[in-house]
Structures are given as structure tokens and as C-alpha cells.
Amino acid sequence: MPETVGTRLGDVAPGLELPPLQRQPGLHHWNRYAAVNDEFVDIHMDDEAGRAAGYPSAFGMGNLQWAYLHNLLESWLGEHGRVVALSCQFRGPNVRGQTVTAHGRVTTVEPRPDGEIRVVLDVWTDDQDGHRLAPGEATVIIGSPAGQERDTEAAP
């Protein structure tokens, strides 16, 4: 079982690879995602519409790949950190029958004066053949000064 960042904080260094998160999306995933986001678009539900758009079948929403990347980071951090930025570019669709895997690799580790650690990561999803679908970058903050709670909704 992969350890969270909190149990192996000393191991967080450039080059560290996060434990991958793997999904086998299909219509059942896309339908649930569409229901939550009110995104019932034919190309995501109907193979003929996907083919008419130039794809081999219906395909998943790009933001679902973004969600997989966010899940990867949250699973790695546990309760020991927070995601402060995540971006990606949708370069390939996740079509029916694919295995989509979310990956992350630490590129920068910066201790901060307040005791927290800012970590920048390259993140991406790829398919079972290694084709990158959504490359991007994330920034997370690990740790918090003892006894201080963070309120990310508070006004400045």
C-alpha cells in the first residue's frame, strides 16, 4: 500500500513519482459525471455522435481527466497537504475501452518560512499504450504550522 506524503515527508524530493491512479472509464463513468455537471452532450453519450466528430466512439469529458489528476494529488497528500493549483491541456480523448492512468512527478520542493513546503509537480494522464492525454502542472502545499487551521474560503 502506498504511503501518504505525511508518513514519508523526508522522501519528498525532485524526481519522486506518485503512486499512479488508474481508471477504466466508460459510459457509466461519463453518465455520472454528466449528471453532476449537467453536461449531457451527445459526443459523450452516443458512439455515432462521437464518430461524426472524428473519434472512434463516444468519449469522456476533458474535465474528467482533470478530476483524475486532482484525485491522484488528494490521494497522495491525504490530510497532510492541499492542492493550490492544477492545470492541464486536453490533448487526447479518453474513449470507451481505454485504461486511463493519472501520474505525477515532483519537480520542485521549496520550504517556506512558515514551516510549510511548496511542491510543484508535472502531472499527466495517459492511456494503456503510454500516449499522453492530458499533460499539466500542479502545485501543492504540505504541512501547516502547528495549531493553525487554514480557511481557504476566507477573504483577504
N, C-alpha and C positions, 0 to 999 in steps of 0.2 A: 504494500500500500504506500503511495507517495506521501512524503511528509509535507506539511504545510510550511510556508515561509517562517512562521513563528517558531517552529521546532528546530529549524536549521538556519537561523538568521546568519550565522557566520559563513554559510555557504553561498550567500547571495553575492555574486561577482560577475563581471562581464564574461559572457560565454555560457553561463548557466542556462540549460534548456529546461523549460517547464514540462511536467508530465502532460502528454498530449490528451486532448479531449476529442473523442470520435463519435460521430453520429451517422446514421443511415437514414437521411431524410426521404420523405416521400409525401404522397397526398395527405396522409393522416397528420403529419407534422405541419404541412403547409396550410391545411384547413384550420387547425387550431391557431396557428399564428395569424391567419387571415381574420379569424373570428375576434381575436383580442385587438387587432389593429384596424378592423373594418376595411380589409384590403382584399376583397373578393374580386380579383381580376382574372379574366379568362385564361391568360397565359400561365397562371399559377395553378389552375384547376383542370384545364382541358388540354389533352395531348394535341388535338387538332389545332387549337389556337397557338400552342407552343410551336408546332411545326410551321404554321403560317407566319410566325415571327422569326423563323430561321433556326429554330432549335430542334433537337431530336424528339422532344416531348415537352410536356408542361415542365416548368422549372420553379424552384423555390425563390422566395423573396430575397433580395440582396441583404436587407436588414436582418434576416435570419442568420446569415453568416456573421454579421456584426455581433448579434446576440451570442453566437457560439464563442466568439473571441472574448466577449465580456464574461461568459460563464467560465471559460478557461482561467481568466485572471482571478475571478472571485473564488474559484475552487482552490487555486494556488495560494492566495492570500489568507483565506479563512477569515478569522476575526482579527487578524494581525495587521491589516492594512486596508487601503481603499484605492479604488480606481479614480484618478482625477482627469484623465484624458484617454480617449480611444478613437482612432480614425483608421479607415481602410478604404481601398479602392476596389470596386467590384469589377474584376477582370474576366471572370468566367462564371457561368451559371452552375448551380447545383441541380442536376437533373435526376429524374427518377432512376433508382438503381445505383447511384454513386454512394461511395463512403466518403464523407467529408470529415477531415481531421483539422482541428484548431491547434496551432503551435505557437510557442513563444520562446524568445531567447533574449536574455539580459544583455544590453549593450552599454549601459552607463549606470553606475552606482555613486550617488552623491550624498554623503552625510550632511545634515543640516544643523545649524546651531541649536535648534530646539530639541534635538535628540532624534528627530525623525530621519528617515532615509528616503531620498527620491530615487526611484529606479525607472529607467527608460528601457523599453523592450521593443524589439522587432516582433511583430505578430503576423500570422497569416493563416488562411485555410488552404488546404489542398485536397485534391481528390485521390482516389486509391492508386492512381498512376503517377502521383507526385506533381501534377500540374497545379500551379498556384492559382487559386480562385480569387482570393481577397487579401493582398498584402497590405500591411499597415504598421502603425506605431502606437504604443501605449505608454502612459506614464502612471505610476502608482506611488503611493506614499506608504511606507512601512513604519509601524510603531507610532507611538504618541507619548508625549511627556506624561509621566506617572500622575494619575489623579485628574487628568484633564480630558473631558469629553469633547468631541468635535461635533459641531452643528453645521452641516454643510448647507442648510437652508437659511441660516441667519443672515440678515442684512449687514453689509459692511459698516 
